[in-house]
Amino acid sequence: MESDSSTEAIRAALEGQVAIFEGVPPEGLERAVALARREKLAKDEVLFHQGDPAEAFHLILAGRVRVGQTTPDGQHVIIRYLGPREVAGCVAVCGGVPYPATATAVEDTWLLTWTRARIAELAAAYPVIALNGMRIMGGRNTELQERLREMQTERVERRIAHALGRLVLQAGRRTKDGIEIDFPISRQDLAEMTGTTLHTVSRTISAWESAGIVLGGRQKVVIAKPHALVAIAQDLPETPA
């Protein structure tokens, strides 16, 4: 990424691929790049903390960020992972409220950052940016509602399968062994995504490993039988591949 961090390369990456800038003309993208600050986060470095004033808006160019909340009783909940061409801080900046969660890099991550004043300036010049931001927030709210429904109505095995399925859609890449989630993910992470315990996730994943559905590794997950994982998530009888 560092070798491709020129203004031209960044602008080319934005054209037609970034939801927040969809519909913005080329001159608007040039202006956006000119107003942005380029940043790099090392693995485990915090981008912003839950409860901090929302002072900036971030676009991920490469790498990945984990967004999580800490409840009043100290429980940690992973809200989502954000990857290339996704934005962090959108809800807080657009809503004018403190950051509702903490964002932490799970690997080396490169970003474009705009201050609140800069993104407001861009949105005033190109109102479609504000509309895109509302659409992004709506999509994320819909996802959270779906996950809440799962936690209230589905057994834990299905919740874990749904979580892995979302990660596959977001960051899956095909390998000779199956579909690998292309960033570090631990069993504790899965527990915090699905509202269960590490013991329950470990027991479930171990059973799936024995059945050949997933292949485990140190913070790596490969889905060897995607059809079987879908059958679990949808509570269907498993069918042959």
HUMO-V25139 format. One record per backbone hydrogen bond with DSSP energy under -0.5 kcal/mol. NH is the residue of the N-H (numbers start at 1). CO is the residue of the C=O. E is the energy in kcal/mol with one decimal. If there is no record, write none. Layout:
NH;CO;E / NH;CO;E
//
This chain:
4;1;-1.2 / 5;2;-1.1 / 10;6;-2.4 / 11;7;-2.7 / 12;8;-2.4 / 13;9;-1.9 / 14;10;-1.5 / 15;11;-1.4 / 17;14;-1.2 / 18;14;-1.2 / 19;17;-0.6 / 19;85;-0.5 / 21;18;-1.1 / 22;19;-1.3 / 24;21;-2.1 / 28;25;-0.9 / 29;25;-1.8 / 30;26;-2.2 / 31;27;-1.9 / 32;28;-2.5 / 33;29;-2.6 / 34;30;-2.2 / 35;31;-1.7 / 36;32;-0.8 / 36;33;-0.7 / 37;113;-2.9 / 39;111;-2.4 / 41;109;-3.3 / 44;105;-3.0 / 45;42;-2.3 / 47;103;-3.1 / 48;103;-1.0 / 51;99;-3.4 / 52;49;-1.9 / 55;53;-1.3 / 57;114;-2.8 / 58;88;-2.6 / 59;112;-2.9 / 60;86;-2.7 / 61;110;-2.9 / 62;110;-1.5 / 65;82;-2.7 / 66;104;-3.4 / 67;80;-3.0 / 68;66;-0.6 / 68;102;-2.7 / 69;77;-2.9 / 71;69;-0.5 / 71;75;-3.1 / 74;71;-2.4 / 77;69;-3.1 / 78;192;-1.5 / 79;67;-2.6 / 79;77;-0.6 / 80;67;-1.5 / 82;65;-2.9 / 85;60;-3.2 / 86;83;-1.9 / 88;58;-2.4 / 93;89;-2.4 / 94;90;-2.6 / 95;91;-2.1 / 96;92;-1.5 / 97;92;-1.3 / 99;52;-2.5 / 102;68;-3.2 / 103;48;-2.2 / 104;66;-2.6 / 105;45;-2.6 / 106;64;-2.2 / 107;64;-0.8 / 109;41;-2.7 / 110;62;-2.6 / 111;39;-2.5 / 112;59;-2.5 / 113;37;-2.8 / 114;57;-2.8 / 116;55;-1.7 / 119;115;-2.5 / 120;116;-2.0 / 121;117;-2.0 / 122;118;-2.2 / 123;119;-2.4 / 124;120;-2.1 / 125;121;-1.6 / 126;122;-2.5 / 129;126;-2.4 / 130;127;-0.6 / 131;127;-1.7 / 132;128;-2.8 / 133;129;-2.3 / 134;130;-2.0 / 135;131;-2.1 / 136;132;-2.5 / 137;133;-2.4 / 138;134;-2.4 / 139;135;-2.3 / 140;136;-2.2 / 141;137;-2.3 / 142;138;-2.1 / 143;139;-2.0 / 144;140;-2.3 / 145;141;-2.3 / 146;142;-2.1 / 147;143;-2.4 / 148;144;-2.4 / 149;145;-2.2 / 150;146;-2.2 / 151;147;-2.4 / 152;148;-1.7 / 153;149;-1.8 / 154;150;-2.7 / 158;155;-0.6 / 159;155;-1.6 / 160;156;-2.4 / 161;157;-2.0 / 162;158;-2.6 / 163;159;-2.3 / 164;160;-2.4 / 165;161;-2.3 / 166;162;-2.3 / 167;163;-2.0 / 168;164;-2.3 / 169;165;-2.1 / 170;166;-1.9 / 171;167;-3.1 / 172;168;-2.1 / 173;180;-2.1 / 175;178;-3.3 / 178;175;-0.6 / 179;223;-2.2 / 180;173;-3.0 / 180;178;-0.6 / 181;221;-2.4 / 182;171;-3.0 / 182;180;-0.7 / 183;181;-1.4 / 185;219;-1.9 / 190;186;-1.9 / 191;187;-2.1 / 192;188;-2.2 / 193;189;-1.4 / 194;190;-1.4 / 195;191;-0.8 / 196;191;-1.9 / 201;197;-2.2 / 202;198;-2.9 / 203;199;-2.4 / 204;200;-2.3 / 205;201;-3.1 / 206;202;-2.3 / 207;203;-1.8 / 208;204;-2.2 / 209;205;-2.5 / 210;206;-2.2 / 211;207;-1.5 / 212;209;-1.1 / 213;208;-2.5 / 214;208;-0.8 / 215;222;-2.7 / 217;220;-0.6 / 219;217;-1.1 / 220;217;-0.9 / 222;215;-2.0 / 223;179;-3.4 / 224;213;-1.4 / 224;222;-1.0 / 225;213;-2.1 / 228;225;-0.6 / 229;225;-1.7 / 230;226;-2.4 / 231;227;-2.0 / 232;228;-1.9 / 233;229;-2.5 / 234;230;-2.6 / 235;232;-0.9 / 236;231;-3.2
//
